[in-house]
Amino acid sequence: LKPVNLAFKSGEIHAIVGENVAGKSTLIKLLTGVMPRTSGDVIWEGKPEALATPHEAMALGINAVHQEVVLCRHLTVAANMFLGEENSRFGILQQRAMVKDAQKIIDGLGFDLPAHVMLGDLTIGQQQLIAAARATVRGTKFLIFDEPTAYLTRKEADQLFTLIRRLKGEGVTIIYISHRMEEVFE
């Protein structure tokens, strides 16, 4: 990635468009703590941040929805929604409570998807919507969408765009990466 200076405003949707190998994926990795910076600074809410690990980025409210679904196909939708933050009591997972909570979130986003089924039983497009829903439950302040409609039907894409506009209204900063210019203007 060549030297870059970017500033993002809270509660706005920003588009990044570029050819393959333009550095978009590298930028995502740097901002989400997947790849360490070799130089420069990331200033977050007025303070320099290391963003040395994905955990550090998520703790600040920085998250990404990748083009390729990075969830666990062999777990339920609900388990994926709360992966790493499971609802447990005395070390025992509270499956019913997780399904109920996940379904409430999914329904609230306007996605007609069941929380109790295995993620792998859903289409790739539906899995992508679950990845987007998962990103919203973690106190996200800054959300990167990397080619999010690549596997979505038109209806699913419309649902995603509705979610993005809703997040913008809630003050979440959105970075939208796409090769499709018509999407950028939607």
Contacts in CASP RR format, 6 or more apart in sequence:
PFRMAT RR
TARGET T0000
AUTHOR 0000-0000-0000
METHOD contacts of the structure
MODEL  1
LKPVNLAFKSGEIHAIVGENVAGKSTLIKLLTGVMPRTSGDVIWEGKPEA
LATPHEAMALGINAVHQEVVLCRHLTVAANMFLGEENSRFGILQQRAMVK
DAQKIIDGLGFDLPAHVMLGDLTIGQQQLIAAARATVRGTKFLIFDEPTA
YLTRKEADQLFTLIRRLKGEGVTIIYISHRMEEVFE
1 23 0 8 1.000
1 26 0 8 1.000
1 27 0 8 1.000
1 30 0 8 1.000
4 27 0 8 1.000
8 14 0 8 1.000
8 142 0 8 1.000
8 173 0 8 1.000
8 175 0 8 1.000
9 173 0 8 1.000
10 141 0 8 1.000
10 171 0 8 1.000
10 173 0 8 1.000
11 168 0 8 1.000
11 169 0 8 1.000
11 170 0 8 1.000
11 171 0 8 1.000
11 172 0 8 1.000
11 173 0 8 1.000
11 174 0 8 1.000
12 168 0 8 1.000
12 173 0 8 1.000
12 174 0 8 1.000
13 164 0 8 1.000
13 165 0 8 1.000
13 168 0 8 1.000
13 174 0 8 1.000
13 176 0 8 1.000
14 173 0 8 1.000
14 174 0 8 1.000
14 175 0 8 1.000
14 176 0 8 1.000
15 175 0 8 1.000
15 176 0 8 1.000
15 177 0 8 1.000
15 178 0 8 1.000
15 184 0 8 1.000
16 24 0 8 1.000
16 27 0 8 1.000
16 175 0 8 1.000
16 176 0 8 1.000
16 177 0 8 1.000
17 177 0 8 1.000
17 178 0 8 1.000
17 179 0 8 1.000
17 181 0 8 1.000
17 184 0 8 1.000
18 24 0 8 1.000
18 179 0 8 1.000
24 146 0 8 1.000
24 177 0 8 1.000
25 146 0 8 1.000
26 35 0 8 1.000
28 34 0 8 1.000
28 64 0 8 1.000
28 66 0 8 1.000
28 144 0 8 1.000
28 146 0 8 1.000
28 177 0 8 1.000
29 35 0 8 1.000
30 37 0 8 1.000
30 42 0 8 1.000
30 51 0 8 1.000
31 42 0 8 1.000
31 51 0 8 1.000
31 57 0 8 1.000
31 62 0 8 1.000
31 64 0 8 1.000
31 142 0 8 1.000
31 144 0 8 1.000
31 175 0 8 1.000
32 51 0 8 1.000
32 54 0 8 1.000
32 57 0 8 1.000
32 62 0 8 1.000
32 63 0 8 1.000
32 64 0 8 1.000
32 144 0 8 1.000
33 51 0 8 1.000
33 52 0 8 1.000
33 53 0 8 1.000
33 54 0 8 1.000
33 56 0 8 1.000
33 57 0 8 1.000
34 54 0 8 1.000
36 52 0 8 1.000
37 51 0 8 1.000
41 48 0 8 1.000
42 48 0 8 1.000
42 49 0 8 1.000
42 50 0 8 1.000
42 51 0 8 1.000
43 49 0 8 1.000
44 51 0 8 1.000
44 60 0 8 1.000
44 62 0 8 1.000
49 56 0 8 1.000
49 60 0 8 1.000
50 56 0 8 1.000
51 57 0 8 1.000
51 60 0 8 1.000
51 62 0 8 1.000
57 63 0 8 1.000
58 138 0 8 1.000
60 141 0 8 1.000
60 142 0 8 1.000
61 138 0 8 1.000
61 139 0 8 1.000
61 140 0 8 1.000
61 141 0 8 1.000
61 142 0 8 1.000
62 140 0 8 1.000
62 141 0 8 1.000
62 142 0 8 1.000
62 144 0 8 1.000
63 135 0 8 1.000
63 138 0 8 1.000
63 140 0 8 1.000
63 142 0 8 1.000
63 143 0 8 1.000
63 144 0 8 1.000
64 135 0 8 1.000
64 143 0 8 1.000
64 144 0 8 1.000
64 145 0 8 1.000
64 146 0 8 1.000
65 128 0 8 1.000
65 131 0 8 1.000
65 132 0 8 1.000
65 135 0 8 1.000
65 143 0 8 1.000
65 144 0 8 1.000
65 145 0 8 1.000
65 146 0 8 1.000
65 148 0 8 1.000
66 131 0 8 1.000
66 146 0 8 1.000
67 146 0 8 1.000
67 147 0 8 1.000
67 148 0 8 1.000
67 150 0 8 1.000
69 124 0 8 1.000
69 127 0 8 1.000
69 128 0 8 1.000
69 131 0 8 1.000
70 131 0 8 1.000
71 80 0 8 1.000
71 83 0 8 1.000
71 119 0 8 1.000
71 127 0 8 1.000
71 130 0 8 1.000
71 131 0 8 1.000
71 134 0 8 1.000
72 79 0 8 1.000
72 80 0 8 1.000
72 83 0 8 1.000
72 119 0 8 1.000
73 118 0 8 1.000
73 119 0 8 1.000
73 120 0 8 1.000
73 127 0 8 1.000
74 118 0 8 1.000
74 119 0 8 1.000
74 120 0 8 1.000
75 83 0 8 1.000
75 118 0 8 1.000
75 119 0 8 1.000
76 99 0 8 1.000
76 115 0 8 1.000
76 116 0 8 1.000
76 117 0 8 1.000
76 118 0 8 1.000
76 119 0 8 1.000
77 102 0 8 1.000
77 106 0 8 1.000
77 113 0 8 1.000
77 114 0 8 1.000
77 115 0 8 1.000
77 116 0 8 1.000
77 117 0 8 1.000
77 118 0 8 1.000
77 119 0 8 1.000
77 122 0 8 1.000
77 130 0 8 1.000
78 95 0 8 1.000
78 98 0 8 1.000
78 99 0 8 1.000
78 101 0 8 1.000
78 102 0 8 1.000
78 103 0 8 1.000
78 115 0 8 1.000
78 116 0 8 1.000
79 86 0 8 1.000
79 98 0 8 1.000
80 119 0 8 1.000
80 130 0 8 1.000
80 134 0 8 1.000
81 98 0 8 1.000
81 101 0 8 1.000
81 102 0 8 1.000
81 105 0 8 1.000
81 106 0 8 1.000
81 115 0 8 1.000
81 130 0 8 1.000
81 133 0 8 1.000
81 134 0 8 1.000
81 137 0 8 1.000
82 98 0 8 1.000
82 101 0 8 1.000
82 102 0 8 1.000
82 137 0 8 1.000
83 134 0 8 1.000
85 138 0 8 1.000
86 93 0 8 1.000
86 98 0 8 1.000
87 93 0 8 1.000
87 94 0 8 1.000
87 97 0 8 1.000
87 98 0 8 1.000
87 101 0 8 1.000
88 94 0 8 1.000
99 115 0 8 1.000
99 116 0 8 1.000
100 115 0 8 1.000
102 115 0 8 1.000
103 114 0 8 1.000
103 115 0 8 1.000
103 116 0 8 1.000
105 133 0 8 1.000
105 136 0 8 1.000
105 137 0 8 1.000
106 113 0 8 1.000
106 115 0 8 1.000
106 130 0 8 1.000
106 133 0 8 1.000
109 132 0 8 1.000
109 133 0 8 1.000
109 136 0 8 1.000
109 159 0 8 1.000
109 163 0 8 1.000
109 166 0 8 1.000
110 159 0 8 1.000
110 162 0 8 1.000
111 129 0 8 1.000
111 130 0 8 1.000
111 133 0 8 1.000
111 159 0 8 1.000
113 122 0 8 1.000
113 126 0 8 1.000
113 129 0 8 1.000
113 130 0 8 1.000
119 127 0 8 1.000
119 130 0 8 1.000
120 127 0 8 1.000
122 130 0 8 1.000
123 151 0 8 1.000
124 151 0 8 1.000
125 151 0 8 1.000
125 152 0 8 1.000
125 153 0 8 1.000
125 156 0 8 1.000
126 156 0 8 1.000
128 148 0 8 1.000
128 151 0 8 1.000
128 152 0 8 1.000
128 156 0 8 1.000
128 160 0 8 1.000
129 152 0 8 1.000
129 156 0 8 1.000
129 159 0 8 1.000
129 160 0 8 1.000
132 145 0 8 1.000
132 148 0 8 1.000
132 160 0 8 1.000
132 163 0 8 1.000
133 163 0 8 1.000
135 143 0 8 1.000
136 143 0 8 1.000
136 163 0 8 1.000
136 167 0 8 1.000
140 167 0 8 1.000
140 172 0 8 1.000
141 171 0 8 1.000
141 172 0 8 1.000
141 173 0 8 1.000
142 172 0 8 1.000
142 173 0 8 1.000
142 175 0 8 1.000
143 167 0 8 1.000
143 172 0 8 1.000
143 173 0 8 1.000
143 174 0 8 1.000
143 175 0 8 1.000
144 174 0 8 1.000
144 175 0 8 1.000
144 177 0 8 1.000
145 160 0 8 1.000
145 164 0 8 1.000
145 174 0 8 1.000
145 175 0 8 1.000
145 176 0 8 1.000
145 177 0 8 1.000
146 177 0 8 1.000
147 177 0 8 1.000
147 178 0 8 1.000
147 179 0 8 1.000
148 160 0 8 1.000
148 176 0 8 1.000
148 178 0 8 1.000
149 156 0 8 1.000
149 157 0 8 1.000
149 160 0 8 1.000
149 178 0 8 1.000
149 180 0 8 1.000
149 183 0 8 1.000
152 160 0 8 1.000
157 183 0 8 1.000
161 186 0 8 1.000
164 174 0 8 1.000
164 176 0 8 1.000
167 174 0 8 1.000
168 174 0 8 1.000
176 183 0 8 1.000
176 184 0 8 1.000
178 184 0 8 1.000
END
